[in-house]
């Protein structure tokens, strides 16, 4: 019998992947590329230095419609081949139209000029590229961050059991704090059913002038749509302690559970500082978690003259601080501090490949055990180098200077009959608006919005806007010690000119329509 034979199919092995070209490998930082690293970064620093030295206004006023085509024309699949060409292109798509916070007429948001030692920290931390999740990725970086957390907790006065972790910013810190508060409130739940029944009844009390991240955090944490209760403020836009006390009582009568009260040390619009000591007493008596959002006002921790404005913060259960606001640090550099380090367990999960539980017994410090993030930059290094070069007193003096300047600006605006000012800030904001003589409030709203937009379009100065009691107002936010009263006065004149021209043109148009 003949056994049939069949051709054997053979599959050729896949070609070996081509080795990366030497030019590509040379773009990675290693012992053979350090000279290129030096040259490339020096070229970038030189470009920025030249821009900072020659910028004569905080912006160009470019619109998204004008800039988008420039960015969209860039073909990311066709590299330019060298850093000089890339920097030339970057001038067009970014540096030329960047908003410069160091300019003394940038008066819009909580953006500060940055300390040079912190920029040194940025250069170091990005090159080494430590990840602050586990000890075996960060070593000394872990200890530096922990030391800074201890230093900050001591400045606040949280006590020997305090702890915390660096975060991406105030919103993340507030989310983290409310997560801990929620879990503490749920700690008595003995079953998933009990927890499910409790969650819709949890409430958070905050100020009507508090930060929007409280509402956003409540949504992310799965709380009820009406979980956040915003209570009234006094004429200085500070939360009313009596209103907090009454709301806690009302919630309990309604079968609701107040899981946290959020006080603010530096509201975004008004720079107001809630009566923290009174809030602490109310929360202690009611057994309610007190969180203090000091993202803006944390600069008072190093103020030589105004530290007392934070009295009572030491009694908080958790505190948010943003070093990238009032410590003159580049974004991002923030932290959450807690009075009792044990509560941080609510954010702890163990992964066998990363931070197995046995490491806790071995006392290996893994920051991921405390953080909402896993991979995380060594942002603490910026603050570390700033403190080691400048010291806290120098930072506090700078913050005092902008608070003093804001007081001068408030005087200037309040004495000018063309403007209406809301309240005197404890920190460095001024909320005001242009008031057209003899005109209706609706026209005032439109005139102020127009003035802000026209000012931004010119690039000559940048101010913020907000709503107060349903009306449109403008806002100065001062975080630059280089800003002078003359700068503020100049910007006020620009605002009055733009707003006045708008009112004149509207009146002329109305008259024409009436005659017609």
Order of alpha helices (4+ residues) and beta strands (2+ residues): alpha-alpha-alpha-alpha-beta-alpha-alpha-alpha-beta-alpha-alpha-beta-alpha-beta-alpha-beta-alpha-beta-beta-alpha-beta-alpha-alpha-alpha-beta-beta-alpha-beta-beta-alpha
